[in-house]
């Protein structure tokens, strides 16, 4: 991931706010159109034994002020589940042995704008032999190594020089993809003049079967800054030393964040950001993958996207990317196309506005090559976050589901998976209790009611009174419930990010309040997921302050994109 000086410049708060609002108007709602698609992911409730619940998402429709959600069981007639204004809903207690489809209808007033029907889903009993990925702690997704030639697996580690910059690439081998050894230096800074003072980012190593070569592509810079903006390419017969071919600017263009996509027909493409990440350019590689054959298209112009990643699903290509925002969480978006050299769709929103406190990252099948389940591995560059105590890099695993050129994902605290059996099971800590329930706030500015923060849309927000701290927002769950988890999508300002200091308070009568959780030590940007226990009818988010990493004077306005309260009815 490219993180040069351009991503870290501190700009005046007023200019930043104006830019943010312009970006939001042009891009966050860029997906709104008069068409939609709907899809779902089956998930399990925590401590359950059946994968018998569906998290349903659909694309927002321009002009729609209400949606009707329907369900069909075993190809029967569609029956109305609920009316709502958001673009997501949960459906619980589906029957094992039955199949389900969902339909959404979008309305403007009483006028039907469009409708869509989902793929079919079949609930099932929880299988065994699963591994847990925990999004609340530092976790690693363990997937099979795809770099296997004959009976040997290969992996490569990179070592820096003591003075900084690229030192060596070390090859390790294994016969079982478990125990690796036989360390061998296969590329060194002494091998080529371009390697003497260099660094690599966005490294891609693929196996090209027709030539029996490992092919290495990476973003190339000198060791001290980001002024070169080149790609680099090297290759080797498996087990042998790499030949470094060259570093260059493809077709004369800057190249910063890159990825390589291998298509079904053994053709390959370079996707690269240019012009200080403002543009995203697609190139086709030569048949041996060792050079750029031609520039195919400029997919995005002046959109400031980073970390482009393509996956092909059901014959459609999906390009995921993050917003250029330095090291900080940013807005995830994607486009789709029916061919790599064809017309790509407009940028569409996915997930929430901070990639759930991460950046859009690698997208891949859990079972390599043939798997049906796709996951987004979103990166948390926490070592670059100001004001945090965790100087590490972490990952968040987000299962992705698709329908006819549209993609969706959401956040779950835990994901169960088995790569060899192609199993991915999100685990939710209780039922969603708060969506669409009556919400109030200390104050409301303009036309942003408190209900925008629990309407089931990550793209609508409640805004309080400017500079008024502390500030509270609360939801009435309708009856006393057991509370398990509270997820909050916080507002962020690109270029002047802040994290909220807050407390979660609960009440059974709206008079007497209990402090359920003190999060005045929070250092997470954009999104938080808090586990708690207790019973309550009312849940209140008491926002005490916001800490800005580049401005000690808090000019933030208290505001929330979405609050989700999960739990179960009291015994």
N, C-alpha and C positions, 0 to 999 in steps of 0.2 A: 504494500500500500504506500503510495507516495504521500509524504507529509513534509513538504518543503516549507520555506519561510512564508510563501504566499498564503498558506493556510493558517498562519499564526499571527498575522498582523492585527494589532489592536486598533480599532476604528472608533470614532466618536459614537456614543450611544444613540444619539438621535439619528445619525445616518444609518446605523445598523438596524434600528427599528423600522425605518422607512424601507430599507432593502428587504427586510424580512416580510413586511406586509406585501410588498410588490411580488416577492417570490411566492408567497402563499397564494396570492390571487392568481398568479400565472401558472403555478405548478401543483400545489397541494390539491387543488380541485380540478386539475387538468383531465382527470379520468371521467369527470361528469360528461355524459352524452345521453342520447336518447336510445341507447341499447344497454343491455345488461347480460350477465351470466351468473349462475348460482352454482355453488359446490359446497361440500361439507367434508369434515374430518370426523371419523368415529373416535371417541375417547372414553376413558374409564374414570369413574370417580375414585378418589383415593381410598385405599383399603377394600376396593371392590374386587369382584371376580369375573365381571363381564364387561366387554367393550361394547356397551349398549346405549351410548349417548352420542348425539351428533352436534357438532358446532358448525353452524351454517353461515356462510358469507355470500354476499352478492355485491356486484359492482353498483356504485351510486348512479342514479339516472338524473340528468340535468332537468330541473323543473319539478321533480317529484317532491311532494310534501307528505306522502304516506305510501307505505308498502303493505301488501297483504301476503302472508306466508301460508302456503298450503303443503299438505303431506299426502302422499299416496302409499298405501301398504299393499304389497304383493300385486302390483299393477292394477289396483282398484282405483276408484274415483279419487280425485284430490279433494280433501276436506280442509277447511280453514283452521289454522292453528292460532294465528293472532294478527292484529293490525299493529303496526309500529312505524316509527319515523327513522330509526337507525338502519344499518345495513348488516346486522348480524343477530343471530338468536341461537339459543340452545334448545335441544329437544331431548328429553330424558326417557329412560325406561323403555327402550325399543326391545322388541321381542326377538330372542334368539330363534333362528329358523325362518324369519320373515325378511323381506327385502323392502327398501324404502326409496322413494324419490321425493324431491321437494320442488315446489314451484313458487316463484315470486312474481307478483304483479305490482307495477309502479303506477301511481296515480298522481295527477295534478288536479286537486279538487275531486270532482267525480269523473274526470276524463282518464281513461286508461292510456298510459304512454307506451308501455312495452311489458313483456313478460318473458320468463325463461324457466326451463326445467333442468334440474340437476342430473348428473349421472346416478346410477343405482348403488345403494349401500346395503350391506348385509352384516348385522351385528354378530358377534361371535364370543365364545368363552375365552378367557384369558389363557394363552398358551404358557408353557414353561420355558426355561432356559433363556431368560431375558436379562439384559444388562440395563442399568439405570444411568441415564444422563441427568444430572441435577443442575438446573439453571440457576439455583440459588447459591452455589459454591463453585469453586474452580473445578471443572470437569473436562474430560477428554473423550472425544468420540473415537472409538476403536473400530476402524473399518479395514477390510482386507486390502493389502497392498496390491495395486494394479500393475506395478512394474515387475512382472514375472515373465521370464524368458526361459523356456524349457522347464527344468525343475528348480530353478533358482529365482529367489526374490531379491530385488535390489532396492536399497534406499540410500539417500545421500544427505550428509550433514555438512554444514558450512562453518568454518572457523575463521575468525577475524585475526588480522595481524595485531601485535601488541600496540602498534601505533595507530590502529584503526583501519577500517576498510577490509576488503576481501583478502583472505590469506590462502585458504585451501578448501577444496571440495573433497570430502572423504566418502568413499563408497563402502557400504557394508552389505553383506549378503546373508541369506538364510535359506534353508530348505523347508522350513515349516511356517514361516511368517511369524514366528514367536521369538526364537533366539537368533540374534544377529551378531555377526563378528566379521573376522577377516578384513579388518580396516585397511583401506588402501587409498592413498592420495591419487585422485584421478584428474585434478585440475589445480594449478597453483598460480599465484600472482606472478611467478617468474616465467610462465609459459608464453606470455604475449605482452607486447608493450602496453596494450590497452588495459591489462590486468594489474599493472604495477601500482596504480593508485586508483582503486575503483570500489564500487559497492553495487550489489544486486538487490532488487526488490521485485515482487510479483513473479517469483520464480516458477516456471513451468517445465517439467521434465516428462516427456512422453516417449513411448516406444513406437517406432515406425517400422512395422513388420516387413514391408516390401524391400527395404534396404538393410534390415537387421541392425538398426541404429537407435540408440537413445538420442533424442534431440532436446537440447536445452535452450529455452528462451527466457529472457528476463529483462526488466527495466534496468538500464545501465546508467550510472552516474560516477563522477569522481567521489572520493571518500569524504569530502568536506562539505559539499553543497549539492544543489539540484539544478545546475546551470546547463548540463549537457543534454538531458532529455532525449536519450537514445534507447534503442533496443539492442540486445546482444544475442548472439547465437553460437552454440557449440554442439558438437556431436561426438559419439563414440560407439564402437561395437561393444555390446554388453560385456563388462568385465575388464575392458581396456581403458587406456588413458584418453581423456577427452581432447579433441582438437578445438581450440577457440578460433572461430572463423572471423568474426568482426563485430564491432559495434557501429551503429549507424542510425540515421533518422529515416524511417520508411517514407519513400517518395518525397524526401526533404522535409517532412513534417515532424514537429516535436512529438515525442512519445514518452508518456509518464506512466500512469497505471496501465497495465496490460493483462491480457489473458489469452490463451490459445484454446480454440474450440476445434475438436476433431469430429467431423461429420461421419455419417454411416458409410459413405462411399470412399473413405480414407483420405478425402480432401481435408484441409485444415485452414483455419482462419486466425488472423491476429486481430484482436479488438484492443484499441489503444486510445487513450485520452491525449488531447493535443491542445495547444494554445492555452497553457496554464490550466489544463483540465476543463476548459470551457466547451470543447468539442469532443465527440466520441467518433472515431473513424474505424471503419472495417476494411481489412486487407485480406486478400486471398494469398496463401503461401504457395510456393512452387511444389511440384509433386513429391520432392524429397523432403519438404518442410524446412529447408535450410535457408530460405530467402523469401522475400516478398515478391510475388508475381505481379500484383496490381492492386491499386486502391479500388475497392468495390463501391463504397458509399460513405458519406458523412451521416451517421445515424442520428446524432444529436448535434445541434449547433447552438452554442452559447447557452448551454443548459447546466454546465458545471457539475458533471457527474464523475464519480470515481469508482474504482474497483468493479469494472464490468465483467460479468460472468454469464455465459450462455449455457442453457440446457435445452435439449430437444425432448419433448414429451407429446406422445400421441400425434406425431407428425408435425407439430408446431414448435417453433423456436421461441424461447423466452430469454430476454436479456435483462438481468437484474443489475442494479447499481446503487451506490450511495451518493448522497449529496456531498460536495466538497465542503468540509467543515473542520479541517485540521484533524486532530486526534479525537474529536468529540462525537458523541452520538448524533446521527443526522437522519434526514428524511429518506426512507427507502422508496424506490420506484422501479417500474419494469415496463418493457415494451414486448410485443410479440409480432411474429411474422410467419408466413407460410413457407418462406424460403430465405436463406441467408442473404441472397442478393436481391431480395424483393423489397417491398415497401413495409417499413416497420410502423406499428401503431403509435399513437400518441403515448407519452409517458403517463402511466397510471399509478395511483397510490396503492400501497400494500402495507398491512400491519398498522402500527401507530406512527406518530410523527417523529419518534426517536429510535426506530428499530428496537424498541424495548430496551433502551439504554445501551445501544450498540451501533455498529455500522453494518450495512448490507455487505455480505462476504461471499464465501464459496457456496455454490449450490450444487448438490450431487445426489446420486442415487445411493441409498444405504447398501443395496446389493449391487455391486458394480456391473455396468453394461446392461443387464437384463432386468434390474429391479424396477418395481412399480412405485415404490415409496421414495419421495424426494424430500430432502431437508436443506434448509438454509443454515449454514454455520456463520452466524453474525459475530463480528469481532468487537471486543471491548478493549480499546487501547488505553488501559487504565494508567499505565506508566506516564502517559502524556496528559492526564487530567489534573488540572490545578486544584489544590485543596483536598486531594484524596490521600488516604493512608495506605492504599494498595497499589504499589508500583509494579503491577504485573500486566500481562495480557490474558484476558479470559475470553471464553466463547459462550454464545447462547445458541441453543439448538431450537430451530423453529420448523416444524413439519409444514410442508407446502402442499396445497391441493389445487387442482386445475380444472378448467372447463372451457373448451373452445376458444383458446386464446387469452383467457383470463386466469390469473393466479391469485391465491389467497394464503395468508398464514396468520397465526395468532400465537399468543404466549401461554405456555404451561410451565409450572414449576419443575415438573419431572417428565421425562420421556423414556419409555421402555422400548428397547429395540433388540433385534437379532438380525445381523447382516446376512448370514447364510440363508435364513428362512424368509428374508425380506419382510420383516415385521417392524412396524413403528406404531407405538401406542402412546398418545399423550395422556397425562394423568392430571386431573383437575381436583383441587382441594375443596370440594363441595359444589353445590348448585349455585348458579348466579341468581342472587336474591334482589339485587338493586336496580336492574335495568327497567326503565320506564316507571319506577316508583316516584311518588311526590318528593321533590327536592326543593330546598330553600337555601338562601345564603344571606350573609350579613348585609350585603348590598349587591345590586346588579347594575352594571353600566350599559347604557344603550339598549340594544335588542338581543342581548345574549342571556336568556333566562338560565336559572340554575339547572333546569332539566337537560340542558345541552351536555352536561357533564355525566349523565347516566342514561343517555338515549340509545346506546348501542352503536354509536358512530365514533370512530377515532378522529374524525375530521371536523367535528363541531365542538366548540369550546364555550365554557362559562368564563366571563371576565368580570372581575370585581372592580372596585374603585381604585383608580391609579394611586399607587404609593401608600395605600391604607393597610398598615400592618399593626397587630395581627388581624387575621381575617378568617372567618369560618364558612364552611359549606357542609350541609347535612342532607341525609336521605332518610325518609320514613319507609321502613320495610313492610309496614302494614300490620305486622304482628311480631311477637317476640321470637327470635330465631337464634340458633347456635351459630356463632360467627367463627370462621376458620381462616379466612384469607382476605386481604384488601389489596387490590392492585390499582395504582394511580399512574395515569399518563400525565406528566407535568409539562407545562409550557417551557420552551427553550428559545433563546435568541441566538441565531447563528452569528458567531463572532464575539458574543459576550454572554456565554452560557452561564447559568447559575443552577445551584441545587437548593432545594427547599428544606428548611428546618420546620418540622411539623410534629403534631401529636394526633393520634387517633383516639377519639373519645366515644363512649357508648352510653346509652340510656334506655330504660324501659318505659319511661313516662314523659320524656321530653322536658323534665324539670331537674331531676337529679342526674348528674353526669359522673362517669367513672373514666379515668385515664387508662385506656386499654393498652396503649403502646406509646412510648416516648421515642420519637425519631429526630430529636434535635441534634443527633450525631450523624445524620444522613449525609453521605457524600456521593450519592448516585445521581447522575444527570439524566433527566428525561423520563425515567420510569422507575417505580419501586413496586416490589411485591412483598408484603408483610404477612407473616403467619402470626395469628393470635388466637386466643380462646376466650369464650365468655358468651353470655346471652344478651341480646339487645333488640329493641325495635328500631331505635334511632342510632345512626352512625354519623359522627361528625369529624370532619377533617379540619383541624385548627392549624392554619398556616401562620407560623410565628415570624418567619423571615425568609429571605432568599440571599444566599451568598454568591456573589459574582466573582468570577476568577480574575477579571481584569479591571474591576471598578469597585473600590471599597464602599462606595455610596450606592445603596440599593435603590435603583430607580424602577425595578420590576413592578408590574401590576399583578396582584394575586389572580391566578387564572388556572383553569383545569381543562384538559382535553377530555379525559374520561376517568370515572371512578367505578370500580367493580368490587362489589362485596359478595363473597362466596361463603356458603355454610349450609346448614340444614335446619329444618324445623325443630324446635325444642322438644325433648322427650316429654 
